[in-house]
C-alpha cells in the first residue's frame, strides 16, 4: 500500500480488482483544504481511460508486475508475437493490449512486456525509435525555411509530420510519448 502522493506516471496499480497504469498525474494544492492528486488511469483489461482524484494521504495498492524484455517478431491475425531473447520463448500478445502503441511496434525491435498473473497487460516502448521514411512529398526549393511540416509514411505504415527537408529513405527519430518527429538519425 502506497500513498497517492507517491504515485508516478507509468506505475501499475490495483484499481477495484483490475490492473491499471497511470497515464498522467497532476498534483493540485488548492490553497484551502487538502492537496489532491489528479490521475488519468488506463484499465489494462478493458482499455478504458478514466480520470480520478485522490487525496495525497489516501492509500492505493501497487501491483507486482514482471518486466520481460522481448523482441517483436511478427503479427499473425489479432496476435503480436514476441520472443524472449534469453529463453527463446515466444509470447503471443492480443491486439487489444497493443492497440495504443501498435504504430510504434517495429519488427526486430526490443520492447518490455509487463506481465501480471501470467498475462501480458502492457507493452512498454523505448522513449525514442528510429524509422525509415517510406513515402513523402518532395519539398519545393525555398519552402524549407518556413518551419512547416508535411506528412510522411514510416516503414511500418504509420504517418507522422516531418519538416519539409526530410526525404524518402532518410532515417528519423520519433518520440513514442508524443508520436512526433524528433530529429534525423545519421
Secondary structure, DSSP 8 states (H G I E B T S, - for coil): -EEGGG--TT-EEEETTEEEEEEEEEEE--SSS--EEEEEEEETTT--EEEEEEETT-EEEE---EEEEEEEEEEETTEEEEEETTT--EEEEEHHHHTTTGGG--TT-EEEEEEETTEEEEEE--SEEEEEEEEE----TTGGGS--EEEEEETTS-EEEEETT--TT-EEEEETTT--EEEE--
